Amino acid sequence: MTELNRAALLVVTPHSSGAVPADILRDMLGDDLFDTPKREALLRRLFLDGDPYTDLIYAVPGARLLAAPWSRFAVDLNRERGDQAENGVLKLTTFDRQPLYPPGFQLSGPAREARLRRHWDTFDAQLAAELPATRLMIVGHCMAPQGPQLGPDTGTPRPAICLMTGTPDAPTFPRQHWEALRQHCADAFAPLIEASPYRDVSVGVPWTTDTLSASHHARSGVAAFGIELNSGLYLNSQAEPLDEVIRGLNASFARFADAALALLEP
């Protein structure tokens, strides 16, 4: 597929950023905002607890990439605006349930609304503006090798790749193409999976539905799905990036994205 054909592909990485607006960072750190080692340590932890390097992995030449400007711990753009669950749109802890804010911190209703208006609403509007020129939206994530404390599968080993295509009753990508999509993914990433301790390309395990895919598919009708890569594929035991693996994942994703887009051709 040519880069021109890829113009119909929109790739979204809602958790790739490790940045936090200074006002939110001050809520988290207090006066330690001005302590460089403490500030940088927190930002590093939030970056790694997000989806690190996914903007690099999913950047396909010719496609449009919409990457989140802020960390998921400032505002989680892959959650519904009104989601007030523990792992909802505005989180108070990390995924290992360590507090992000000092003891006694509370986010008031007006402060919550202001944060959503500035950060969630603006990204939602930007994404919606891209969809009229889009045939396929892919939402790119990574996942920890095992389920964390804050999640649906705590302690459970995860596959190499999970595709989130919706449910049989509410698919976000055409149901008749799910198995072909899974096979294209397995083929595209096979060399990297075979060189790793991780196996399987799953559909719907451990998650069936990507929130951005579901909400914008419902609003626009554009076919969409989420993809989760196991971070163990490209981070070493010290959470440092393996550059050549990231390069290979990017090339594999480009091949897979072309195949996924071709499934939607008349």
N, C-alpha and C positions, 0 to 999 in steps of 0.2 A: 504494500500500500504506500502511496506517495504521501509526502508531508502535506500536500494540498488536501488530500482526502481526510487527513487527520484533523483538519480544521473543524470537523463536525464532532470532535471528541473534546469533552471538558473533563479535566482531572482536578479533583479537589483534595487537598490535604488539610483537614481541620485541626490536626493536633501536632503539626510539624514544628511549630514555633516554641522557643524557650523564653521569649520575651514577656515581660510583665510591665504594664504601665506603672510609672513611678508612684502614683497615688495609691494603687493597690499594693505595690511592693512595700510602701510605708505602713499600710495597715498590717501587713504580714510581719515586718521586721521592727517597727517602731524606730527608735533612734539608731538601731543597727543598720538602717538604710545607708548610713554614711561610713560603715565599717566594710571596706572593700572585700576582705577575705570572707566575711560572713555573708555579704550580699552575693558574691560570686558563687559561694558554696550552695546557697539556696537556689540560685538560678540554674546551676548545673544539675542539681537534683530534680528540679521541675522539668528541665529539658529531657533528661533521661527517663523520667516517669511519664513523659508524653509519648510521642511517636518520633523518636530522633532520626534525622536524616531522611525522613520519608519524602520531603520535597525534592531531594536529590534522586531518590530511587524512582519516583513516579514522574519525573520531568521528561516528557517525550517530545522530541523535535516535531514541530508542526501542530501539536495539540495545544490547547489553552490550559494553563495551570493556574489555579486559584488556591493560593496557600494562605492559611490563617496568619494574621499579623501577631497574634498574642497566644500565650500558653493556654492550654485547656484549663489550667488552674486559676487563670484570671476569668475566663468565661469559656464554657465548653460549647463550641459551635455545632457539635454533633449531638446535641440534646434539644428537646423541644423547649421553647422559651419559658413555659410554665412548669417545667420539671423541677420540683423541689425535693426530690429524693436525695439520699446521701451521696449518690454518684450522679447527681443531676447537673443542671446547667451552671450553678455556682457552688463549687465544692469548698468545704471547710477543712478537709484532710487530704493527704496523699493516698495512694492506693494501698499503702501498708498502714493506713489509718493513723498516721502521725499528723498532729494538728498543723495547719498552715498559718494560724493566727495566734496571738497571745491568749492566755487564759482570760475568760470573760468576754472575749470579742463577740459582738453580735452585729449582723448585717441588717440594718433597719429596712423597712419596706421602701422608703424613698431612695435609700442608697442602692438597694437591689435594683429598683426600676431604672435609676440613672445609669448603672453599669450595663444593664441589658440594652438600654436605648443607645448608648455610645458604642458598644462593642458587638453585641449580638445582632441588633437590628441593622447596623450598617453592613455587616458581612452577609446577612440574609438578603438584603436588597442587591448587593453586588452579585451574589450568586444568581438570583432571579433574573437579573439583567442579562446574564450570559446564556440562559437556557433557550431563548428563541432560535439561536443559531446552532443548537446542539442536537445531535442524534443520539449520543450516548454520553452519560455521565458516570465516571468511575470515582469512587471515594476511597482514597488510599490511606491505610493505617499500618501500624505494626502492633504485635501483641507479645507479651512476655512468654517465655517458654512454658511456664506453669501459671495457672490462675492465681491472682493475688488475693489478699484478704478482702479487698473491696471489689467484688465481682461475682458472677454467677457460678464459677467453677473453681473455687479456691483449692489450690494444691493439685489440680488435675493437669497432667501433661497435655500440651496442645500440639496440633498438627503443624506441618511446615507452612501451610497456607490454608486460610479459610475464606471462602467466597460467600458473601451475604447477598442473596438474591430475593429476599422476602420469604413469605410463606406460600404454600400452595393456594391458599384462599386470597392472599394479597401479595402477589409477586410484583417486584419492582423491575425485573428483567423477564422477558417472555419465558413462561414455564417450559415450553417445548424445547428450549435451547439450553436448559440447565446442564444436562449431561455433556453436551458438546462444549459448553463453556468450561466445565470442569476438566475435560480432556485436553482442550487447548491450553489451559493453564498448566496442567501437569506436564505436557510436552514442552512448553516454553521454558519452564523453570527446572526441568529434569536434571541437567548437569549440576546445578547448584544444590538441589535437594539430595541427589545421590552422593555428593561430597560432604554432606552434613549428617548429624545424628537424628535429624527430624525427617518424618515421613508423612505421606498422605497429603492430598489436596482435597479438602472437605467442602461440601456445600451445606451451610447451616450449622456447623459445629466449630466452636462453641456458641456462635451467634447466628441467628437466621436473618436478621434485618439490620441494615445500616440506617440510622435515623434520618440523615440528610437525604439518602436515596429515597426512603419512603415518603418523606414530607414533600420533596420537590417533584417526585414522580406523580404523586396525587394532585399536585397543583398544576403541573405542566403537561403531564403525559409522557415526558421524556423517559426512555428506558435508562435504568440506573442500577448499579450494584456497588457494594463495598468489597474491598479486598484487605485482608489482614495477613501480613508476612510475619513469621516468627522472628523476633529480634535476635534469637540465637543464631540465625543464619549469617548475620553480618556484624555482630558485636562480640568481642572476645570476653573472657572472664572478668576483665577489668572495665567492661563497658566501653571499650575503645573501638572505633570503627575500623573494619577491615576493608580498606579502600578498593582492592581488586574485586572483592565480593560485591560491594555496593555497585561498582561499575558493571559487573555481570548481571546483577539484579535489574539494573536499569535497562540493559539490552534485552533481557528476558521479558520484562514488562512491556517494552515497546512491541515485541513480537506478539505477546498475548493481547495487548490492546488492539492491534490491527485485526487479529482473528476475531475478537469480540465484536468489533465494529462491523466486520464482514457478515457476521451472523444476522445482522439487522437489515442487510441489503434486500431489496424486493426480489 
